[in-house]
Amino acid sequence: MKRHLLSLSCLLGSLVLGAAGTAAATGEPRWVETGTAYTDTLGGGQGLASRADGTLLYRGLASIPPALRIKGWNHVGDPDIARGHVFDAYQGPDTATSKMFAVTTPAGKRYEYVHRLDPGEKLNNSFATVSPDGQWLVSGEWGDQNRLQVFPAPLLNPATPPTGGELEEAWQITLDKPVRDIQGCDFVTDTRLVCASNDATGTLFPELRPLLQVDLPHKLDGQPVTGTVKSLFALPQRSVCTGTFETEGVDYDVRSGTLRAEVIAPGVCAVSTAVYSYGQLTG
């Protein structure tokens, strides 16, 4: 029995080392699932962001302040936190001609930045993520897209009004292949984003509801750039309920190196959102 256990241990060790060696050989760490947590969908099913103290900020339909809901902002997307400021992506009804980014300072003061839709721009405001240097806000639309939108980061970029106001698109990240139904993106490094897709068709990528990686040739600098897209893996679709799952927000905690992605289960199980955690396996 001891000999069999030793052989099994050696086999598992070889598999792990082999995977790490392959990842190291290609220069690409591999994400490994490390845990699952849950949050209520109404209060946290749209997205999440990690705070400096390691706790998580969640966003859901119940997170929309009444004052913003009265103004017509009836949907909040996947948020981000940068320099202690919380960035929220809001959208209005189907007739909306603008979208809005709300920024809440560490002192709790909220400022609203409204972007009037450009010709051909969709009203969706699925997420907000800020570049590691705090200067650029990246967002995205629903459906089939060949781009991510880039704005100067409100408050943190001196080109923006200090107390809210209009926000114009600065430029775009052109994607080298189309993506579909992106629910959230977050920066892993200055030149890499991870994005959660709700695409379950398998026509753009073989994985269903994939986690995508977007690599940039250099850090964002205010000029148009092309990102290289690839699918990393399919996000889990595990539940006692059957039906259609929905991918939601994604977050990378730079302090712990933990990647998290949300998936809402179908049917009555939709009251709870699964939050899957991942760590990087390297050589």
N, C-alpha and C positions, 0 to 999 in steps of 0.2 A: 504493500500500500504506500509506504513512504517513497519507494522508487517511482511509483506512478505519479504521486504528487509532485516529486522533483521534476519528472519529465514534463508534466503539465506546466509547471512554473517556468521551466526553460522555454517551452513553446510559446507561452504568452509573452515572455520577455523578448523573445526573438521577433514576434509579431509587432510589438510596440517599437522596438528598436528599428525594425525594418521600415515601419511607417515613418518614423522620425527621420531615418536615413534618407528615404525617398523624398520627404518634404525638404530636408536640408539640401539634398542634391539639386532640387529644382529651385531652391531659394524661396520656397513657399511654405510657411508654417501651415499646419492643418488644424482646423477647428474641431474640437472634440466636445460633445455634450457632457456637461458636468452636473446638471441639476434642473429641477422644475419647481416653480413656485406658481401661486395663483393670486389673482386680484379680481375684484368685482368689475364686471364689464361696464356698468353704468358710470362708475367713477374712474376707471383706469383702462378701458378697453381700446382707446385710440392711440395711446403711445406712452412712452416713458423716457426719463432722462436721469442720469446719475448725478447726485450732488457731491460736493467736495468732501463731505463727511462719510460718504459711502452709502447713504440712504438713497432711495429712489423717489422721484417725482412722477406721479401718474396723471394722465389726462383721459377724460371720458366726457360724454355728453353732459353729465352732471357737474363737470368742472367749469362750464361756461358761466361767467358771472352774469347775473340778471341785467346789469347795465349794458353789457355787450349784446346779450340776447335781444333786448329791446331795440337795439340799433340794427338788428337783422342778421347778426353773426351767429348762425345756428349750428355751426360745425367747427370743432377744434381738431387739429391734426396732431401728429407726432412732434413733441417739443424738443428743445435742447437747452442746455445750460452752459453759458460761457462767461468767464470772469465773474461768476456769481449772479449774472443776469439770466432770467428765464425768458426764452423766446418761444412764443406760441403762434401757430399758423391758423388763421380763421378764414372761413368762407361763408358766403351767404346763400340765399335761395337760387333756384335755377335761372332766375332773371337777373342775377347780380352782374354788375359791370365793373366790379372791383373786388379785391381780396385784401386782407388785413393781417399785419404782423403786430402782435402786442408784446412789448418788452417790459418785464417787471424787474426793477432794480433790487439789489440786496436790501435796501431800506424799505421795500414794499411798494414803491411808487410805480404805477403802470402808465406807459405811454403807448399810443396807438399810431401805427404807420400804415397808411392806406396806399395800395398800389392799384391804379386804374389799369384795367386790362388793355393790353396792346392788341392790335388786329391779329386774329387767329389764336390768341391765347385763351386757354380754357379757364373757367372760373374756379376750378379745383385748387385747393391749397392743402396738399396732403401732409406736408411736413416742413419743419424748419431745422436746419443744422448749420452751425457756425464753424468756419475754418479755425484750425488750432491757433492761428495768430490773432483771432478775434476780429478780422477785418471784413470778412465776406460771409453773407448769408446765402445758403443754397436751399432751393425749394424745388417742388416738382408738381406736375399735373397728373390727372388720371388718364386712363386709356393708353393707346399706343403712342410712345414718345421717342424722339431721337435726341432729346436734350434734357438738361437740368438747368433751371434758371438761377442766376446769380445776382444778388443785390448787395450794395454796401450794407454791412451789419449795422442796424439801427443802434444809436448811442455809442457803440464802440468804434465805429468808423467816423472820423471827423467830418466826412462829406455829408452826413445825415443831420437833420434838424435835431437839436438837443432835447426837445420836449414833444416829439411826435410831429406828424404832418404827412406830406406826400412822400412816397418812396418809388423811385423809378428803377427799372431793371438796368443793371450795369452792362451785363454781357451774358454769355451762355457757355455751358459745358456741352459741346456736341458729343454725342455718343457714337461709337463706331459701329454699333448694331442696335436695333430697336429694343425697347423694354416695354413692359405692359403692366399697368395697374400697380405702380410703386406706392407703397403705403408709408414708407419712412426710409431715411438714409442717415448715416452718421459717419463722421470722420474717424478713421483708425489712426492714420498718420496725416502729415501735410499733403501727401500725394495719393491717398487711398481712402475710398469710401466703401461702406457696405450698405446695401439697400435691400429691403424686404419687398418682394413682389407677391401680389395676390393672383398671379396668372396661373391658372390650372389647366390650360389648354395643351401644353406640351409642344406648341408650334414654334415658339421662339427659342426655348431651351428644353432639353429633355426632362429636366426635373419639374415637378409640379409644385407651385408656390415656392419658387427658389429664393435663396439668399444670394444676391448678386454682389460682385466686387467690381468697383470702378477705379481703375488706375489712371492717374494723371501724369503727364511727362514732367511736370514740375509743380511746385506749390502755386496756389492761385495768386495772381499778381495784377489783376485788373484787366487782363487781356483775354480774348477768346482762346479756348483750349479744347482739345479733343480727348475724351476719356475712353479707355479700353475696357470693355465689359466682358465679364465671364461669370458663369454660374458656379457657385461653390457647392451647394447641396440643397436638397429639398427640406423645407421646414417641416417639423413633425405634424402629422394629422392623426392624433391619438385621442380617442374618447369612447365612452360607453354609448354615446349617442351617435346616430348615423345621419348623414346628410352633408351639406356643404360647409366646409370650414372657411374661415377668413383670416388671412394674415393681416397684422396691424403694425405697430411701431417697432423700432429697433434702436438699440443704444449700445455704445461701446464706452466702458469705463476705463479711461486711460490709466487711472491710479492702480486698479486691480488687474487690468488686462482682461476683464470679463466682458463678453459680448452677450447681449440679451435680445430676444425677439419674442413678440407676442403673437399668439394664434387663438382665435375665438372658435370654440367648438360649435357644432350645429345643434338645432332643436332646443330643448329645455336646458341643455348643458351650456347654452350661450350666456347664461347669467354670470359665468365665471370665465376669465381669460387666463390661458396658460402662458407663463413666462419662462421660456427655455433659456438656460445659461450655457455658455460655451467658453472654453479656454483654448489657447493655442499650444499645440504639440510641436516642439522644435527639436532639432538634433542636439 
